Amino acid sequence: MATLTVRTDDAMETALRVLAGEKGSRSEAVRYALLHTYKDVLAKQAEVDAERLANDPTDKAEMLAIQRFMGVSQ
């Protein structure tokens, strides 16, 4: 496991103090914050991808063909 050094300002220290109180340590707070933020990034990307695919006529036709093949659409 790697070690990361980060310079913090007052706002970061406040956030770390609060999260460390909830998560048990500063390290756990940082791990939580990074993973939570990464999850948000992935969810936003999935939304963008879903919107792009929903507006793609070729992809819509493919989805309809699959639904028809599976018998869930007419």
N, C-alpha and C positions, 0 to 999 in steps of 0.2 A: 504494500500500500504506500502511496506517495504522500508526501507532506506538502501542504500549500501554505504560503505566507501571504497574508492580506493586510494592507493598511486600512484602517477604519477611521471614520470620522465620528462625530457625536451621534448622528442619526443612526449610523451602523451599530455603534456601541449600545444604543438604546434598544434597537431591534434584537441584537444578540443577547442582551440581558433578558429580555422578555422571552425570546424563544428558548434560551438556555434554561430558563425557569420551567418551561413546559416540557422540554426534551431531555433535560438532565445534565447537559454540558454544552459548552460552546461548540465543540466539535460536532455533537449530534445536531445542534441547531443549524450549523452550516450545512451538514449533510442533508437535513430535512429541507432547508431552503433551496438548495441546488436541485434536488430531485423533484420538489414540488414545482419549481420554475420550469424545469425540463419537461415535466408532464404537461404543463400549460402550453409550452411551445409545441409539443407534439399534437395536442388537442387542437390548437389553432391551425396547425398545418393540415390536419385531417379535415377540418371545416373548409379550408381553402380548396383542398383536393376534391372534397365532396361537391362543393359548389361548381368547380370547374367541370367535373364529370357530369353533373346534372344538366349543365348547359351545353354539353357536347353531343350533337345529333348522332354521331357515329356510335358513341358509347351508349346513348339511350336506345338505339336500335339493337345493339348487342344485348343489353339487359332485357329488352322485350323478347328477343329471340330465345334467350335462356329461360325466361319465365314461361314462354309458350311451350318450350321443350319439356319443362318440368310440370306443365299442366296447371300452372297457377295464374295464367292470363290467357285471354282469347285473342 
